Amino acid sequence: METLHQLMQQSAGIGAGVTLGGLIGFSIVKKRGNAKALIAESVFITSALAGFLAMAVHMLVTYLGVGQ
């Protein structure tokens, strides 16, 4: 359980960064009228999911030690 907490702390910045970037990028996409690319036509849900997936992938790569 301690390993999971450590992995989450190491990956939280990546998840937050992708979420903020997604909010900006997906907002532009929605303003241009292409809301079909969004999940449930929601900028927040789509960017939150992208941030979560980025965090999960980083946790997995860190746990497996890929690149070390």
C-alpha positions in Angstrom: 0.0 0.0 0.0 2.9 2.3 0.7 4.2 1.8 -2.8 0.9 2.9 -4.3 0.9 6.1 -2.3 4.5 6.8 -3.4 3.6 6.2 -7.0 0.6 8.5 -6.8 2.7 11.3 -5.3 5.3 11.0 -8.0 2.7 11.0 -10.7 0.3 13.7 -9.4 2.1 16.5 -11.2 1.9 14.8 -14.5 -1.9 14.2 -14.0 -2.5 17.8 -13.0 -0.5 19.2 -15.9 -2.3 17.1 -18.5 -5.6 18.0 -17.0 -4.8 21.8 -17.1 -3.5 21.5 -20.7 -6.5 19.5 -21.6 -8.8 22.1 -20.2 -7.2 24.8 -22.4 -6.9 22.6 -25.5 -10.4 21.1 -25.3 -11.9 24.5 -24.6 -10.5 25.8 -27.9 -11.8 22.7 -29.7 -15.3 23.2 -28.2 -15.3 26.9 -29.2 -14.5 26.0 -32.8 -17.6 23.8 -32.8 -16.1 20.3 -32.7 -17.7 19.0 -29.6 -18.0 15.5 -31.1 -14.4 14.9 -30.0 -15.4 15.4 -26.3 -16.7 12.8 -23.9 -20.4 13.6 -23.2 -19.6 17.0 -24.9 -17.9 18.1 -21.6 -14.5 19.8 -21.6 -14.0 19.1 -17.8 -14.8 15.3 -18.0 -12.6 14.8 -21.1 -9.6 16.6 -19.6 -10.1 14.9 -16.2 -10.1 11.5 -17.9 -7.0 12.4 -19.9 -5.2 13.5 -16.8 -6.2 10.4 -14.9 -5.0 8.2 -17.8 -1.7 10.1 -18.0 -1.2 9.6 -14.2 -2.0 5.9 -14.4 0.4 5.3 -17.3 3.2 7.2 -15.5 2.5 5.1 -12.3 2.7 1.9 -14.3 5.9 2.9 -16.1 7.5 4.0 -12.8 6.4 0.8 -11.1 7.8 -1.4 -13.9 11.1 0.5 -13.9 11.0 1.0 -17.7 14.0 3.1 -18.8 16.2 2.5 -15.8 
